[in-house]
Amino acid sequence: MNPGLLRRLGVLGLTVLVFVAVLGLGVVPFRDWLDQRENLGDLREQVAEIDRQNRDYELRVDALNTDEEIERRARSEYNLVRSDEEAYAILPPPDEVVVIPGIWPFRS
């Protein structure tokens, strides 16, 4: 074989090898880095939402530790009253009276 041809093939092979190395060591990690940045943004949004929920829960816990809130919930959820109060239960109005005809099979 011609030494000039071998040299050109060597240079071409080295060029392809360098291109593949740059592609493998540069482009793929860069794409991974971009994916991680996007993932990081999503995770930060999730953390912000969880922080907001935690603040809401802390406010609810603080409210539940007050006497007023305990009394309000006892009255509304458990129908409790104080010892000096009277509780009245108001029944709903009766349903319409159904008139049963005096013919068979309703005759008594």
C-alpha positions as a Markdown table, in Angstrom:
| # | Residue | x | y | z |
|---|---|---|---|---|
| 1 | Met | 0.0 | 0.0 | 0.0 |
| 2 | Asn | 0.9 | 3.5 | -0.6 |
| 3 | Pro | 2.4 | 5.3 | 2.5 |
| 4 | Gly | 0.5 | 8.5 | 1.7 |
| 5 | Leu | -2.8 | 6.6 | 1.6 |
| 6 | Leu | -2.0 | 4.9 | 5.0 |
| 7 | Arg | -1.2 | 8.3 | 6.4 |
| 8 | Arg | -4.5 | 9.7 | 5.2 |
| 9 | Leu | -6.4 | 6.8 | 6.6 |
| 10 | Gly | -4.6 | 7.2 | 9.9 |
| 11 | Val | -5.5 | 10.9 | 10.0 |
| 12 | Leu | -9.1 | 10.1 | 9.1 |
| 13 | Gly | -9.3 | 7.4 | 11.8 |
| 14 | Leu | -7.8 | 9.8 | 14.3 |
| 15 | Thr | -10.2 | 12.5 | 13.3 |
| 16 | Val | -13.2 | 10.1 | 13.7 |
| 17 | Leu | -11.8 | 8.9 | 17.0 |
| 18 | Val | -11.5 | 12.5 | 18.3 |
| 19 | Phe | -15.0 | 13.4 | 17.0 |
| 20 | Val | -16.5 | 10.4 | 18.8 |
| 21 | Ala | -14.5 | 11.3 | 22.0 |
| 22 | Val | -15.7 | 14.9 | 21.9 |
| 23 | Leu | -19.3 | 13.7 | 21.3 |
| 24 | Gly | -19.1 | 11.2 | 24.1 |
| 25 | Leu | -17.4 | 13.4 | 26.6 |
| 26 | Gly | -19.0 | 16.7 | 25.7 |
| 27 | Val | -22.4 | 16.5 | 24.2 |
| 28 | Val | -23.9 | 13.6 | 26.3 |
| 29 | Pro | -22.9 | 15.1 | 29.6 |
| 30 | Phe | -24.1 | 18.5 | 28.5 |
| 31 | Arg | -27.5 | 17.0 | 27.6 |
| 32 | Asp | -27.6 | 15.3 | 31.0 |
| 33 | Trp | -26.7 | 18.6 | 32.7 |
| 34 | Leu | -29.6 | 20.3 | 30.9 |
| 35 | Asp | -32.0 | 17.5 | 32.0 |
| 36 | Gln | -30.8 | 17.9 | 35.5 |
| 37 | Arg | -31.4 | 21.7 | 35.4 |
| 38 | Glu | -34.9 | 21.1 | 34.3 |
| 39 | Asn | -35.4 | 18.4 | 36.9 |
| 40 | Leu | -34.0 | 20.8 | 39.5 |
| 41 | Gly | -36.5 | 23.4 | 38.6 |
| 42 | Asp | -39.4 | 20.9 | 39.0 |
| 43 | Leu | -38.1 | 19.8 | 42.3 |
| 44 | Arg | -37.8 | 23.4 | 43.6 |
| 45 | Glu | -41.4 | 24.0 | 42.6 |
| 46 | Gln | -42.4 | 20.8 | 44.5 |
| 47 | Val | -40.4 | 22.0 | 47.6 |
| 48 | Ala | -42.1 | 25.4 | 47.4 |
| 49 | Glu | -45.5 | 23.8 | 47.3 |
| 50 | Ile | -44.7 | 21.5 | 50.3 |
| 51 | Asp | -43.4 | 24.5 | 52.2 |
| 52 | Arg | -46.7 | 26.3 | 51.5 |
| 53 | Gln | -48.7 | 23.3 | 52.7 |
| 54 | Asn | -46.5 | 23.1 | 55.8 |
| 55 | Arg | -47.2 | 26.7 | 56.6 |
| 56 | Asp | -50.9 | 26.1 | 56.2 |
| 57 | Tyr | -50.8 | 23.1 | 58.5 |
| 58 | Glu | -48.8 | 25.1 | 61.1 |
| 59 | Leu | -51.5 | 27.8 | 61.0 |
| 60 | Arg | -54.2 | 25.2 | 61.5 |
| 61 | Val | -52.3 | 23.6 | 64.4 |
| 62 | Asp | -51.8 | 27.0 | 66.0 |
| 63 | Ala | -55.5 | 27.7 | 65.6 |
| 64 | Leu | -56.4 | 24.3 | 67.1 |
| 65 | Asn | -54.5 | 25.1 | 70.2 |
| 66 | Thr | -56.7 | 28.0 | 71.1 |
| 67 | Asp | -59.7 | 27.7 | 73.4 |
| 68 | Glu | -62.0 | 29.5 | 71.0 |
| 69 | Glu | -61.2 | 27.0 | 68.2 |
| 70 | Ile | -61.7 | 24.0 | 70.5 |
| 71 | Glu | -65.0 | 25.4 | 71.6 |
| 72 | Arg | -66.1 | 26.1 | 68.1 |
| 73 | Arg | -65.3 | 22.6 | 66.9 |
| 74 | Ala | -66.9 | 21.0 | 70.0 |
| 75 | Arg | -70.1 | 22.9 | 69.3 |
| 76 | Ser | -70.2 | 22.4 | 65.5 |
| 77 | Glu | -68.9 | 18.8 | 65.2 |
| 78 | Tyr | -69.9 | 17.2 | 68.4 |
| 79 | Asn | -73.0 | 19.2 | 69.4 |
| 80 | Leu | -71.6 | 19.9 | 72.8 |
| 81 | Val | -72.8 | 22.7 | 75.1 |
| 82 | Arg | -71.6 | 24.3 | 78.3 |
| 83 | Ser | -73.0 | 23.1 | 81.6 |
| 84 | Asp | -75.1 | 26.3 | 82.0 |
| 85 | Glu | -76.6 | 26.0 | 78.5 |
| 86 | Glu | -79.5 | 23.9 | 77.2 |
| 87 | Ala | -79.3 | 22.1 | 73.9 |
| 88 | Tyr | -82.3 | 21.8 | 71.6 |
| 89 | Ala | -82.6 | 19.5 | 68.7 |
| 90 | Ile | -84.8 | 20.8 | 65.9 |
| 91 | Leu | -86.3 | 18.1 | 63.9 |
| 92 | Pro | -87.0 | 18.4 | 60.2 |
| 93 | Pro | -90.6 | 18.9 | 59.1 |
| 94 | Pro | -92.5 | 15.7 | 58.6 |
| 95 | Asp | -92.8 | 14.2 | 55.2 |
| 96 | Glu | -96.1 | 14.6 | 53.3 |
| 97 | Val | -98.8 | 12.3 | 54.6 |
| 98 | Val | -99.4 | 9.6 | 52.1 |
| 99 | Val | -103.1 | 8.7 | 51.7 |
| 100 | Ile | -103.4 | 5.0 | 51.1 |
| 101 | Pro | -106.5 | 4.0 | 49.1 |
| 102 | Gly | -109.0 | 1.6 | 50.9 |
| 103 | Ile | -108.9 | -1.0 | 48.2 |
| 104 | Trp | -107.1 | -4.3 | 47.9 |
| 105 | Pro | -104.2 | -4.9 | 48.8 |
| 106 | Phe | -104.1 | -1.9 | 51.1 |
| 107 | Arg | -107.3 | -2.7 | 53.0 |
| 108 | Ser | -106.8 | -3.6 | 56.6 |
